[in-house]
């Protein structure tokens, strides 16, 4: 799939999810971050900004030009903001969360360091744990399957995922 097809496909996906933008900035809740992540992965050169616990980090057209972005700026999307009021922190201290869908309808993930869901950087801390994510975007919950705070099974070896 070429870049034009990718842009068209992503535009249609975002339009379905958020409606046709009248303004050229899309604001998404973190529950919709998968769509936002896809936008960033395609590096459209939009005026993206991420705001966590500090200042905004510009990754837009000017930054893309300095980096030599492989794709041209989007003629359709010029900005993307995250609605941080929707942010839920369920596993402080844990990091590296690759995630995948399974045929049972749940998502499965692993983490490095920390106590996983319900844990902290010290409570339930393991160097490698696995968890299941159940529910939808607005009501999801995490279950530590292997390792972590109140995990269904204890972690039996360390390492990184």
The 8 nearest C-alpha neighbors of each residue, nearest first, counted from 0:
[[1, 4, 5, 2, 3, 8, 6, 7],
 [2, 0, 4, 3, 5, 6, 7, 8],
 [1, 3, 5, 4, 6, 0, 70, 7],
 [4, 2, 6, 5, 1, 7, 0, 8],
 [3, 5, 7, 1, 2, 6, 8, 0],
 [6, 4, 2, 8, 3, 7, 9, 1],
 [5, 7, 9, 3, 8, 4, 10, 2],
 [8, 6, 10, 4, 5, 9, 3, 11],
 [7, 9, 5, 11, 10, 6, 4, 12],
 [8, 10, 12, 6, 11, 7, 5, 13],
 [11, 9, 7, 13, 12, 8, 14, 6],
 [10, 12, 14, 8, 9, 13, 15, 7],
 [13, 11, 9, 15, 10, 14, 8, 16],
 [12, 14, 16, 10, 15, 11, 17, 9],
 [15, 13, 18, 19, 11, 17, 16, 12],
 [16, 14, 12, 13, 18, 17, 11, 19],
 [15, 17, 13, 14, 18, 12, 11, 34],
 [16, 18, 14, 15, 13, 19, 20, 25],
 [19, 17, 14, 15, 20, 16, 13, 21],
 [18, 20, 14, 21, 17, 15, 13, 11],
 [21, 19, 22, 18, 23, 25, 14, 24],
 [22, 20, 19, 23, 24, 18, 25, 75],
 [21, 23, 20, 24, 25, 19, 76, 77],
 [22, 24, 76, 77, 20, 21, 78, 25],
 [25, 23, 78, 79, 22, 77, 76, 26],
 [24, 26, 79, 78, 80, 27, 23, 20],
 [27, 25, 80, 79, 81, 24, 82, 28],
 [28, 26, 81, 82, 31, 29, 25, 80],
 [27, 29, 82, 30, 31, 85, 81, 32],
 [28, 30, 32, 31, 86, 85, 27, 81],
 [29, 31, 136, 28, 32, 137, 85, 33],
 [32, 30, 29, 28, 33, 34, 27, 35],
 [31, 33, 29, 35, 34, 30, 36, 28],
 [34, 32, 36, 35, 31, 37, 30, 29],
 [33, 35, 37, 32, 36, 31, 38, 13],
 [34, 36, 32, 38, 37, 33, 39, 31],
 [37, 35, 33, 39, 38, 34, 32, 40],
 [36, 38, 40, 34, 35, 39, 33, 41],
 [39, 37, 35, 41, 36, 40, 34, 42],
 [38, 40, 42, 36, 41, 37, 35, 43],
 [41, 39, 37, 42, 38, 36, 43, 35],
 [40, 42, 38, 39, 43, 37, 70, 5],
 [43, 41, 39, 40, 44, 38, 70, 68],
 [42, 44, 72, 73, 45, 41, 70, 71],
 [43, 45, 72, 60, 59, 42, 63, 73],
 [46, 44, 77, 59, 78, 47, 43, 60],
 [59, 45, 47, 78, 77, 60, 58, 48],
 [48, 46, 79, 59, 58, 45, 78, 57],
 [47, 49, 57, 56, 55, 58, 80, 46],
 [48, 50, 55, 56, 51, 47, 81, 80],
 [49, 51, 55, 54, 53, 48, 52, 56],
 [52, 50, 53, 49, 54, 83, 55, 56],
 [53, 51, 50, 54, 55, 49, 83, 56],
 [52, 54, 51, 50, 55, 56, 49, 48],
 [53, 55, 50, 56, 52, 51, 49, 57],
 [56, 54, 50, 49, 48, 57, 53, 51],
 [55, 57, 48, 49, 54, 58, 50, 47],
 [58, 56, 48, 59, 47, 55, 62, 46],
 [57, 59, 62, 47, 48, 46, 56, 63],
 [46, 60, 58, 45, 47, 44, 62, 61],
 [59, 61, 44, 63, 62, 45, 46, 64],
 [62, 60, 64, 63, 59, 65, 58, 44],
 [61, 63, 65, 58, 59, 64, 60, 66],
 [64, 62, 66, 68, 60, 65, 61, 44],
 [63, 65, 67, 61, 62, 66, 60, 68],
 [64, 66, 62, 63, 67, 61, 68, 60],
 [67, 65, 63, 64, 68, 62, 61, 69],
 [66, 68, 64, 65, 63, 69, 62, 70],
 [67, 69, 63, 70, 66, 64, 42, 71],
 [68, 70, 67, 71, 42, 63, 43, 66],
 [71, 69, 68, 43, 42, 72, 44, 2],
 [70, 72, 43, 73, 44, 69, 68, 42],
 [73, 71, 44, 43, 45, 60, 74, 70],
 [74, 72, 75, 43, 76, 45, 71, 44],
 [73, 75, 76, 72, 77, 71, 45, 43],
 [76, 74, 73, 77, 23, 10, 72, 20],
 [77, 75, 23, 73, 78, 74, 45, 24],
 [78, 76, 45, 46, 23, 24, 75, 73],
 [79, 77, 24, 46, 45, 47, 76, 25],
 [78, 80, 25, 47, 24, 26, 46, 48],
 [81, 79, 26, 48, 25, 82, 27, 78],
 [80, 82, 27, 83, 26, 28, 29, 79],
 [81, 83, 28, 84, 27, 85, 80, 29],
 [82, 84, 86, 85, 81, 29, 28, 50],
 [83, 85, 82, 86, 28, 87, 29, 81],
 [86, 84, 83, 28, 29, 82, 87, 30],
 [87, 85, 83, 84, 29, 88, 82, 28],
 [88, 86, 89, 85, 29, 84, 83, 30],
 [89, 87, 90, 91, 86, 116, 117, 92],
 [88, 90, 116, 117, 87, 91, 141, 115],
 [89, 91, 116, 115, 117, 93, 88, 118],
 [92, 90, 119, 93, 89, 88, 120, 118],
 [91, 93, 120, 113, 119, 90, 94, 112],
 [94, 92, 113, 112, 91, 115, 90, 111],
 [93, 95, 111, 110, 96, 112, 92, 113],
 [96, 94, 110, 111, 97, 93, 109, 160],
 [95, 97, 110, 109, 94, 108, 98, 111],
 [98, 96, 108, 95, 109, 99, 110, 107],
 [99, 97, 108, 107, 96, 106, 100, 109],
 [98, 100, 106, 107, 108, 101, 97, 105],
 [101, 99, 106, 105, 107, 102, 104, 98],
 [102, 100, 103, 105, 104, 106, 99, 107],
 [101, 103, 104, 100, 105, 106, 99, 107],
 [102, 104, 101, 105, 100, 106, 133, 107],
 [105, 103, 102, 101, 100, 106, 133, 134],
 [106, 104, 133, 103, 101, 132, 100, 107],
 [105, 107, 100, 132, 99, 131, 101, 98],
 [108, 106, 131, 99, 98, 130, 132, 100],
 [109, 107, 98, 130, 97, 129, 96, 131],
 [108, 110, 129, 128, 96, 130, 97, 160],
 [111, 109, 96, 95, 128, 94, 127, 93],
 [110, 112, 127, 126, 94, 159, 95, 93],
 [113, 111, 126, 93, 125, 124, 127, 94],
 [112, 114, 93, 124, 120, 92, 115, 125],
 [113, 115, 118, 124, 123, 147, 119, 148],
 [114, 116, 147, 90, 118, 93, 113, 117],
 [115, 117, 90, 118, 89, 141, 143, 142],
 [118, 116, 90, 89, 148, 115, 119, 114],
 [119, 117, 114, 148, 122, 115, 116, 123],
 [120, 118, 122, 114, 121, 91, 92, 113],
 [119, 121, 92, 113, 114, 124, 122, 91],
 [120, 122, 124, 119, 123, 113, 114, 118],
 [123, 121, 119, 118, 124, 114, 120, 148],
 [122, 124, 148, 114, 147, 118, 121, 125],
 [125, 123, 114, 113, 121, 122, 147, 120],
 [126, 124, 112, 127, 113, 147, 114, 146],
 [125, 127, 112, 111, 157, 158, 159, 128],
 [128, 126, 111, 125, 159, 158, 157, 110],
 [127, 129, 146, 110, 109, 145, 147, 125],
 [128, 130, 109, 145, 144, 108, 143, 110],
 [131, 129, 143, 144, 108, 142, 107, 109],
 [130, 132, 107, 142, 106, 141, 108, 133],
 [133, 131, 141, 106, 140, 105, 107, 142],
 [134, 132, 105, 139, 140, 141, 131, 106],
 [135, 133, 139, 138, 140, 132, 136, 105],
 [134, 136, 139, 138, 137, 133, 140, 30],
 [137, 135, 30, 138, 139, 134, 31, 29],
 [136, 138, 135, 139, 30, 134, 85, 140],
 [139, 137, 135, 134, 136, 140, 133, 30],
 [140, 138, 134, 135, 133, 136, 137, 132],
 [141, 139, 133, 132, 134, 138, 142, 89],
 [140, 142, 132, 116, 131, 133, 143, 130],
 [143, 141, 131, 130, 144, 132, 116, 140],
 [144, 142, 130, 150, 145, 147, 129, 116],
 [143, 145, 130, 151, 150, 129, 142, 152],
 [146, 144, 152, 129, 128, 154, 150, 153],
 [147, 145, 154, 153, 128, 150, 152, 125],
 [146, 148, 114, 123, 115, 150, 124, 125],
 [147, 149, 123, 118, 114, 150, 117, 122],
 [150, 148, 147, 151, 143, 123, 146, 117],
 [151, 149, 143, 146, 147, 152, 144, 148],
 [150, 152, 144, 145, 143, 149, 153, 146],
 [153, 151, 145, 150, 146, 144, 154, 143],
 [154, 152, 146, 145, 155, 150, 151, 147],
 [153, 155, 146, 145, 156, 152, 128, 125],
 [156, 154, 153, 157, 146, 145, 152, 127],
 [157, 155, 154, 158, 127, 126, 125, 153],
 [158, 156, 126, 127, 159, 155, 125, 154],
 [157, 159, 127, 126, 156, 160, 111, 125],
 [158, 160, 127, 111, 126, 157, 110, 112],
 [159, 111, 127, 109, 110, 158, 95, 128]]
